[in-house]
């Protein structure tokens, strides 16, 4: 594969790595000190904040970076198993650690491990979790009110090491909070929180360049737009990381990340820094010589949301379910698979797969089978799309485009954020829909606009995005000016029936009943089509063989155990 090496050499000249700190020296006894071990990771997106539960949304693809710095009560491993992290043990139903009260409320109790400290050496206290709850529920800050926090009644510290979470009602995920709830350092944030100037609090340097938590690494330097340097945290509760330093570099251009990986300037690439064709090329290049490993994991859903809010929607006909069904019937997923993934991706048309991480059920196989039987599927069928449009009052003009009774074309404004893959995806969709009779008007947004939540909620018709989940269709998740445009129901779809199923799903302990509620939500989404799935985006992680420890069989985040990694 000479072309790989040639491309790497041509581009690498302009891609100098950030300065590395440290080096060999004497320890005073004449013996040389151990050379610090340094790992450089390439990711695509720079995070807006380092918190595992940020007060402002950061867009997608930043979990690799935030994992370095954070530790929560529990930790999800690569098999989607929840493990204790800061807590000594996980709550268990019908024990003193998980009490179901006669009035239908609950209490879960976490006992913190002893001698845990923040990155700055301050001891962790249960009061830090109680303080965090007050921050996350402060109306002025507009933090999204999704599970689990919207299910909590209070969080209290019964002593320095005991966190008690009081729940308003039954909540089946009470023993698996993971990164949906984190402690916040009172010794840093209590004073600015008490002043409660929302803008000042949200822009406090704590969230970025002065971030302090308890993860395996602590921040050392952040060069905006370029890289973050981190150093191993000696007090990490699961043990000091074996790699001394980690530099996270941001690559807006996946080709540059690819060539840096080939040249060894970065040793690990994740966080959407590579495209599918890079992964397949690396496998061909590396497998024979065992130069490295590539992991393809179906990660977040790539989906299209439709706009329902009357103040911004441009295509009023989207309010007709027949029009929405026509749009999805004219979707050619096989063309997407061939054009984007050489026909090799595992395509899906539902908002739940084996890799879904947010809404959990115990028997995944049963849930998948029942959902597949229950939901309405929309195979590619242009004739069916035309039939639905005719039923909705449309006809074709002389150019074959759909027009309403007034002779106006059925224009489709389609928004997406630029990247080579997404631009190709948008072009395939636009061509398919145009040939089916829809007048497509594409708008390509900058990658940086992923941080502009108001803009992302203002699309006039169709918005292609990533990482939707069942919570994203509850009315409580609609972004508004009042909640500072947080929330992921960006199309503003409202369904009392769906809201009822969602609330019940989050207040039912019986595993079988929860599967039925999940299937009900998936069925409703498929019938009403407030959004539809294009495919599940394969996340491409790749690392040189010198990096030992990445979880090659991970169902999701393969950096979950980065504190165990080693460099040969």
Order of alpha helices (4+ residues) and beta strands (2+ residues): alpha-beta-alpha-beta-beta-beta-beta-alpha-beta-beta-alpha-alpha-beta-beta-beta-alpha-beta-alpha-beta-alpha-alpha-alpha-alpha-beta-beta-beta-alpha-beta-alpha-beta-alpha-alpha-beta-beta-beta
